[in-house]
Amino acid sequence: MMYAFSYSLDNLSLMALTLCVGFVVDDAIVMLENITRHMEMGKSRLQATLEGSKKVGFTIVSMTLSLVAVFIPVLFMGGILGRLLREFGVVIIVAVLISGFVSLTLTPMLCSRMLVDEHTKKHGRFYAMSERMFDAMLGGYRRTLTLALAHRRLTLAVFFAVTLATGILFTTMSKGFLPADDQGLILVFTEAAQDVSFRAMTDMQRQVAEIVKENPYVQGAMSTVGAGGPSASLNVGRIFVALKPRDQRPSADVVIQQLRGPLSRVSGIKAYVQNIPAIRIGGQITKSSYQYTLQGTDTTELYQWAPRVEQKLRSLPGLVDVTSDLQIAKPQVTVEIDRNKASALGVSAQAIEATLYDAYGQRQVSTIFAPTNQYWVVMELQQRFQTDPSVLSLLYVRSATGALVPLNSVATLKPTVGPLAINHLGQLPSVTISFDLRPGVAIGDAIKEINKATAEMRLPATINGIYQGTAQAFQSSLQGMGILLVLAIFVIYLVLGILYESFIHPLTILSGLPTAGFGALVTLLLFGIELNMYAFVGIIMLVGIVNMPDALPADHDDDDGGADGKPAHRAGLRRRRRNAAATRTRGCRRPGGIATADALYHAGDLPVLRAPATVVRSAPRAARSRTRARRSRLRRCENSSLEACR
C-alpha cells in the first residue's frame, strides 16, 4: 500500500506501522474469545464458530469503523499538522480495514478448523495457574462492578469530575511542537562587533572552533566566516559540528550545555549553539531556533523599539541565546561632494566614484592565462591602508584636463555609522529577534511569556510583532490540534450513531475518552513531558482505541440495558476476558509513547466499570427512543399502503 501511494519509510510512517502491531490484533482477539466461550458451553467447533462470530460480528464492525473514523479528518487537514499526519493516517486506516476484514473472514474459518475442545484437553500447571489468577481478577471485578452499578450516580459523578479535570489539564499544561531530535549534528553561530576586521574575526572564530574541538564528544568541525545567508556580513560566522556516535556520548542537548559555558568566556565574540532540527520550518536562517519578528513602515521607530524588545526578552527566565539581526552601528565614512568646487576643477561625480572603486572595490583590470588555470589581476590599496579612514584624504581624482585633484578638496569626509543590512519581511522593514529555550521550558510557555512581555511594553500601532518559522508553525498547529480532536470525536459519533441506530449508545461508548485523556495527560505531567506533536498523535490514537473496550460491554446480548442492571452486569463479566486480553496486548506494544501506554489502562480497565453504569443509566431513555421510533413507523404504515410498510 505504501509503495502504491509512493510513501517513504520515515519516522511517522514507521510509528504508524509499529502502532498497528498493537491494535490490529484486537478484532481477532474479540472473535477468538467469543468462539472459545461458546465451545466451553459444550458446542462443536463449527456450531461455536457460527454462533460466536454472529454475536460479535457487528461489534467488530463498529470497532473497526470507529477507529478508521478517527483519521478521516486527518486526511483533509491542512497546514504543517496535515502534511505531517497524512501518511500516518492513511497507513493506519488501511491496516485497520484489512484487520477487520481478516477478523470477520479468515479468523472464524481458522477457528472452525484449528480450535481444540478445552474439555478434552489436558492442561499443564501454567494454564491452571493463569486460570486461577484470572478467576481471582474476575471475582474482584464482579464485586467492584456490583458496587459501581449499585452506586450509579456516584460513578457518573466521578466520571464528570474526571471530564472536567481532563479539560483543565488540556488547556493549562505545557505544549510543544516537535521535540528535539538527536541527529549527531549541532550548529554554532558566532557574531562579533560590527566594526571588526576580517583578520580579527578569523582569529576569534579560530578560538571558538578550538574550544568546540576540545570537547571529548566532538568528532569534527568545519568553520566559516562571513555566513548569514543572502545578507552575509563579515562579523558573523558558522561552525558545523559533527558529534561522535550515540553510544559514545550523551545527548546533543547535553553537549550543547557543555559548550555554552566555555564559549561565553571568549572575549570579543558571542557564540550561539543550537541543535539542528529534524524539520526546519521557514527559510530564514537565524542564530537561534525560534524567531519573533517586528515589522514597521517607519525604520527610525522600528530601530528604536527593536533593542528594547530584545532586552525585554533577555530578562525572561525561560529564554536563552536571545539575539537579533539588527546591525545599524557599522562605522562608515560618508563622502559629500561639493558640486561647485568639483565643477570648477573639472571633476565629475563619476570620476570620484571610479577612484573610490579603484581603491576599495577590487576592480579586475586584467586576467593572466596559464596552461592549466587563469588568474585575475585585481587593483586595490595595500592591506595596511584599507583599514585607515585617514587614507581617504590622500587619494587623488583625475580631472577632465588630466590634472590630479586631492579628494578632500572637492568632497567632505564625515565619519558616521550605518546599517550592515536592512532586512525586509513582506516588503516591510523588519527586525527578527531569535531565541532558544532553557531546558524543561516548552515553546507554548515561552510564547505566553513573550506575548505578556510585549503587551506590557505597549508597542506603537505602527509596529507589528509576529512569530516566524517553528514558532509560527506551532501556533497554527495548536489551533489545528483542537479542531482535529473535535472533528475526530464528531465523526466517530456519527459512525456509531449510524451503526447502532441510536443517539444514546454512541455517547456511552465515547464516555471513555475523558478517563483515557486524563490518564495520558497526568502521565505526561508526572514524567515532565510536554504535550507535543507525538504526544498528540497518541491522544488521537486513543480517541479510536478507547472505543474498543467500551463497545464490548455496550453491545451486550440483551437489547435493553435493564433498569436493574443485570444484563449489563452479565455482559461486563462475559466481556472481561477479551477486554483484558486486547488491552494488555496493546499495552505490550506501546511505542506510541508514555501517553498511549498509561491511557490504555484507563481506556481498557475503567470502561468495564463506567460503561455498564452508563448503559444502565441511559437504558430507560434508549428504550423510550426505540418505542417512539416504533410508534412513528406504525403511524406511517397506517397512512400508507401495505406495500410501503413492507
N, C-alpha and C positions, 0 to 999 in steps of 0.2 A: 504494500500500500504506500509506504513512504517513497519507494522507488517510482511508483506511478505518479505521485504528486510532486516529484523532484525535490523531496525534503532531504536534508542532510542530518547526520547524527551530531547534533550539538547538545549543549547542556540540558536545554529544556525538553527536547525530544527524547533524550536518554532518560531523563527523570520521568517522563510520561511512560516509557516502556517499563521502567523499574516499578513504578506505582501500579501499573496494570497487573504485574505478577501477584500483587497482594489482593486485589479485589475481583479479578475476573473469575476466580475460583468460587466466589460467593454463591453464584447461581447454581453451580454444580453441587456445592455442599447442601444447599436447601433441598434440591431434588433428591440427592442420595440419602439424606437423613430421613426424609418423609417416606421414601420407598422402604428403607430399613425398618422404620417404625411399623409399617404395615406388615412386613414379614415377621416381625416379633409378635404380631397378633395371630400368627399361625397360617397366614395366607401363602399361597405359592408365589414363586418369583414372578411369573407372568401376571398373576392377579394383583400382587402388591405393586408391580410396576405400573400397570394400567390405572389402578385406583389412586396410588400415591402421586403419580405425575399429573393426574387430572385435578387433584386437590390443590397443588401448588403451582400449576401452570400459569394461572392468572397472576399469582404473587410474583413469579419470576419476571413476567412481562412488565409488571408495574415497577419492580426494582430496576430492571434494565432501562426502561424508558425514562424513569426519573433521574437516573444517573446521566443518561445521554442529554436530557433536557437542560442540565446544569451548564453544559458547554455550548448550547445553541447561541446564547448572547455573545459568547467569546468569539464566535466565528464572524460576527458583524461588528465587533468592537473596533474603533479607530484609534489613532494615536500610537504612542510607544507601547502602551499596555496591550493593544490589539495585535500589533506586529510581533510582540514577544510571545503571546499566548496562543496565537492562531494554530501553529503547528502542534503545540501541546494539546489543544482541544481536539483537533482532527484525529491525532493518533489515539487518544483515549476513546473517542466516540466509536471509531471503527473497531477497536479492541473489545469494547463492551458489547457492541452489537453482535460480533462474532461469538463472544462468550455466551450471550443469551440464547443465540441460535443453537449452539452446541449443547447447552444445558437442556433445551427442550426436545432435542432430537437424538444426538449421539449418546448422551448420558443415560436416558431411560433404556435405550437399546442395550448398552453395555451392562446395565443393572439387571436386565432380564436374562442375560447370558452368564454373568460372572459372579453375582452375589451368592453367598453361601448362607444356608439357613443356620442362624445362630443357635437354635435349639439342639441341632445335631452336631455342632462343632464343639470340640473340647478346647477350652481356653486355658492360657497359662496364668502365671502369677501376676504378670504385669497387667493383663486385662482385668483380672479380679480387683487389683489394687486401684486401677483407674476407675472402675465402676463404683467402688466404694467411695472414692473421692467425689465422683460426680453425684452419687446419691446424697452424700453429705451436703454438697453445694446446693443440690435441688431441694433438700429439706430446709436449709436456711433461706433459700429463695421463696419457698412456699410460705414460710412464716412471715417473711418480710412483705410478700405480695398480699397476704391476708391483711396485714396491718395497713398497707397502702390503700387497699380497697375499702377497708373499714373507716379510714380517715381520708376520704377523697378530697374534702375541702382543704385540709391541711396540706395534702400532697400537691394540689393545684396551687395553693398559696405559695409554697416553696418554689414551685415552677415559675410563677410570675415574679417572685423576688429574684430568682436567678436570671430571668429575662431582663429585668431592669438593671441588674449588676452587669450583665453582658453588654448592654448598650452603653453604660457609663464607661466600662473598660475600653470599649472600642473607640470611643470619642476622645478619651483622655490619655491613653498610653502612647508611648513614643513610636513614631512612624518613620520608616526609612524607605529607600528606593531599591537600589541594588547593592548588596553587601560587597565589601572589598574582596577582590579575588587575587590570590597569590599566584602570579604568573612567573615569578622569579626575576622580574624586571622592575626597577624603580627609576624615577626621573628627578634630577636635581637642577633647578633653575637658579641662576645667580644674577645679581643686579648690583652694580656699583654706582658711584656718583655720576651725574650727567656730564661732568667736565673731565672724566677720566680719559687718559690717553690709551692708545692701543697696547703699548708696551706695558703700562701699569696694569691694564685689565688682564692681559695674558699672564702676568706674574701672579696676580691674586687668584686667577682661575686655576693656575697650576697648583697653588697651595690647597685650594678646595679639593681638587682631584686627588692629591696625595693623601689627604685626610680620608677621603672615601675609600681609596685603595687599601689603607691601613686596617680597615675593618676586617676581621677574620672571616666574615661570611660573604665577602665580595669576591667574585671570581674575576671580573674585569670591568673596565670603564672606558668610555670614549667621550672626550671633552671637545667642545666647540665654543668659539667666541663670535658674537655678532648674531646670535639666534634671536628669534622672536617672530617668525612668520613673515607676512608680507611687509610689515613695517619694522624690519630688523634695525636695531641700533647697536652702536659699539659697546654700550655699557651693560649689555646683558649676555649671558652665556647659558650653556646647557650641557649636562653630563648624563649620558645614558649608562646605567649601572646594571650589570648582569650579576645575579646572586648565584651562589653555589646550589647544587641540587637540594631538594626539600628535606631529604633525610639527613643532611649535614648542617642544617641551620634552623633557627626559629622562623616564625612567620615574617613576611615582608614588613608588616606594621611594626614588629619589634625592632627590626633592623633600622627602620626609619627613625624610631625614637632614640636609638643608639647614636645615629648620625647627627641629629639635631643639636645636641649639646656641643660637641667639638666644632661643628661648622659655625655655630653662633659666635665663637671666640675668634674667628678670622677677622682682622680689622680691615675696614675699607670696603667690604663686600658683604652682601646678605645672600644667604642660601635658603631655598625653599624646596623641601623634599616631598615628593608625593608618589603614591603607589599608582602605577599605570592601570587605569580601569580596563575591565574586560570589554565594556561597551562605552565608547566615547561619544557623547551626545553634544552636538554643536560644533561648529567649525572654528571657533575662536580658541586660540592657544593662550592660556594664562599660566601664571606661576603657581597657582593653587587650583584645587579640584572644582570649586564651586564659584559661580560668578553672580554678582549683583551689579547691574548697570544703571548709571544715571544718564538721562538724556535731557537736552535743553536746547533752545534756539539761541540763547544768549551765552556765548562762550565765556565771557567775563564772569557772569553769575555762576555758571556751571563750575568753572575752575575755582571759584571761591568756596562753594559748598562741598565739592568732592573731597578735599582734605579733611573737612570737619566730619563728614560721614565716615571716612576711613578711620579717623581717630576714635570715633564713637564705637565702631565695630571692633577695634582693637581692645576696647575696655570690656567687651562681652566675655563672660567666663567660658563659654562653650566653643569659642573660635580660636584658631591659631593660624599663623602664617598669613595674616591679613596684609594685603598689598594692593596696589592699583597700577594701571598703565598710564597714569597721568605724569608726564615728564615735560614740564614747561619751564625748567630752570637751566637750560643748556646755555653756557656762555657763548656769545657770538658778537661779531663786530658789524655794525651797520655802516655802509658806505653811502653817504648822502652827497650826491653830485651837485656842485654849484654850476648851474646851467650857463649863467652869464660868463663866468671865468673860462669854463670849458669851451664855450663858443668863441670867445676872444682868442684863445690859444689854439683853436683848430682841433680840439679833442672831442670826439663823439662818445656817446654812451656805449656804443658797440665796442669801441676801442678799449674803454675801461673794462668792460665785461670780458673781452678777449684776453686782456692782460691778467686779470684775476684767474681766469680759467687756465691760462698757461702756468700760473704759479701753483695752483692748488687742485686743478681739475683732472690731472693725469691725462693730458692730451696725448693721443697717439700720433706721432709725427712720421713714423716710418715702420717698415717691417723687414727684419733680417731673415732671409730664407736659407736654411741649412739643408743638407741632403736628407735628413730624417725628421726635421722639425722646423718650425718657424717661431720667431721671437719678435714681440712688439717693442718698439722703441718709444718710451714714454717720457715726456718732458714735464718736470716739476721742480720745485725748490728742493734743496737738500733737506734731509730729515730734521736737522738741528734748527732749521729756520721755520719749519712748518708749524711748530707749536708756540711760536713767539708772536703775539699780535703786533708788537712794535715794528716787525719787519715790513708791515704794510706801508709804512712811511718811506721805506727805501725803494719801493717799486717805482718804475718809470713807465709812462704811457707814450707811445709814438703818435705824434700829431699828424694832421693832413700834410704838413710841409716836410715831414720826415724828422723833425726835431723831437728829442726826448723830453717829456714834461713830467716832473715829480707828481705822483698820485695825490699827495697831500696838498698840492697847490690848486687842484681842481675839485677836490672832494674832502668832506669832513668825516673822520673816522670816529664812531661812537661805540664804545663797549656797552652791550646790553645783554639781556637774557631772552630766550625764546623757546618754543616747543621743539622737542625732538621729532614728534609726530602728532598730528591731530587725528584722533580716531573718530570714526563715524559708525552709527548703527541706525539702519532705516533712514539714511540720508540726513540724519541729525547728528551734531557733535555729541560725543558720548565719552564717559569715563567708566571703565569697568573695574570694580573692586572685587578681587578674588580672595577666597578664604578656604581654610580646611577646618576639620572638626577635631576637637580633642577626643581621646579615647573614651568610649562609653556615651558619647553625645550623638543623637540621631539628627538627621537633616531636618526632620519635621520640627524638632525643638529649636534648632538653630534658626529656622525661618521665622518661627514665632518670636524669638528674641530680636531678630533684625527688624521685623515689622513693628514691634513695640518701640524699639530704639528710634527708628526713623520717624514714627508718629510723634514721639516726644520732641524731636528736633523741629517739627513743623517746617518742612521743606517748602520753598516757594511753589506756587501753582505752575510755574513755567518749567519746573524740573520734575521729571517723571522717573521713578525708580522701578525697575523690572528685573526679574531673575532670568538668567540665561543658562543654556547648557543643561547639565544634570539637574540643577535646582528647578529650572522651569519644567523639565520633564516630570519631576517628582510632583510638582503642583498639579499639573494636568492629570497625571495618573492617579493622584489622590482623589480627585473628583470622579474619575472613571471607575475606581475601585468600588465606591459606594453605589454607583449606578449599576455596575455589573452584578454586585451582590443582590440588589433588589430585583433586577431583571431575572436572575437565575432562580430566585425563590418564586417569583411570579409565574415563570414558565413551568416550573415543577408543579405548582398548584393547579395550573390549567391542565397539564397532562394527567395528573392524578384525579382531578375532578372528572375528566372525560372517562377515565378507566373505571372509576368506582361509581360514576353517575351520582355523585353526592357532593354537596358543598362542605360537609362536616368531616368526613373521613380524611380528606387531604390535609385539613388543619390538624387532625390527630397525628398524622404521620410527620408533618412539618414541625410539630411541637418539640421534636428532638434537637432542632437547630440551636436554641438558646443554651441548653446544657452542654452541647458539644463545643459551641463557641466559647462558653465560659471556661471550660477546661483548657481549650487551646490558648486563650489569652492569659489565663493565670499561669500556665506553664511557661509561656514566653517571659512573663514578668519574673518568675522565680529563677529562670536561667539568665536573666539580664539581656534578653534578645529583643530587638525592636521588631515592630510589625512591618517587615519589608516585603518586597515583591514575592520572594519564595515562600514566606510565611502566609501571605495572602493566597497564593496558589494552593497551599494546603487547606486553607479555610474554604476556598471554592470547592475543592475536592470533598470536604466534609459535608457541604450542602447536599451533595448527591449520596455520599456514603451513609449518612445518618438515617436516610430514608429506608435503608435496607433492613436494619433490625426493627425499626418502627412498623414497617409494613407487615412483619410476621405476626405480632400479636393483634394488629388491627384487622388483618384479613383472616379472622378465625372462621371456624366451620359454621357457626350459627350466624345468621344474618342479623339477628337482633342482639345488641350488646347485653340486654337484660338489666332490669333495674337493680337486681340483687348482685350482679357482677359475677355470677357463677360461670357463664360461658366465657367471659374474658379471663377468669381465673384459670379455667381448664386450658384455654388457648395459650395463655402465657406459660403454663407448665409444659405443654406439648412442644412449644417452640423454643424452650430454653436451651436445649442441647445444640440445635442448629445455630441459634443466635450466638452462643458462646464459641462454637467452632469457627463461625465466619469472622467474628470479631478478633479472636486470637490469631487467626490466620493472617488477617490484615495487620495486626499488631506486630507479628514476627517479621513482616516485610515493610518496615516503615521508613524507607529512605526519603519520604517526603518531608521529614523534619520532625522536630520536637512537638510542634503544634499538632500535627496529624496524629502522632503516637499517643499523646495524652488524651486528645479528644476522642480517639477510638474507644477509650474506656468509658467516657461519659456518653458517647453515642451508642455503645453496644450494651452496657450493663444497666444504665439508668432508664432507658426506654422500657425495659421489661417490668419496671415498676410504674413509670409515669404513663406509658401508653395504655395499659389496661384501665388505669384510673380515668384517663381522659376518654377512652371508649365508653366506659360505663356512664361517666358524667354526661356525655353527649348522646348516649343511646336514645333517650326519650325524644330528643329533638330530631335525631335522624329518623326515628320511627314516624314521627309526625310528618316529616318531609316526604317520606315514602307514601304515607297514607294520602297526603294531598295530591301527590303525583298520580296515584291510582284513581282517585276520585276525578281528577281532571281528565284522565284517559277515558274513564267510563262516560263522562258527560259528552266528550267528543264523539264517542261511539253512538250514544243515544241520538245525537243530532246528525248523524251521518248514516250511510248505508252499511250493511253488514260487510260488504267487500272492503270498505275503507277501514273498518275495525280490524279486519284480518291483516 
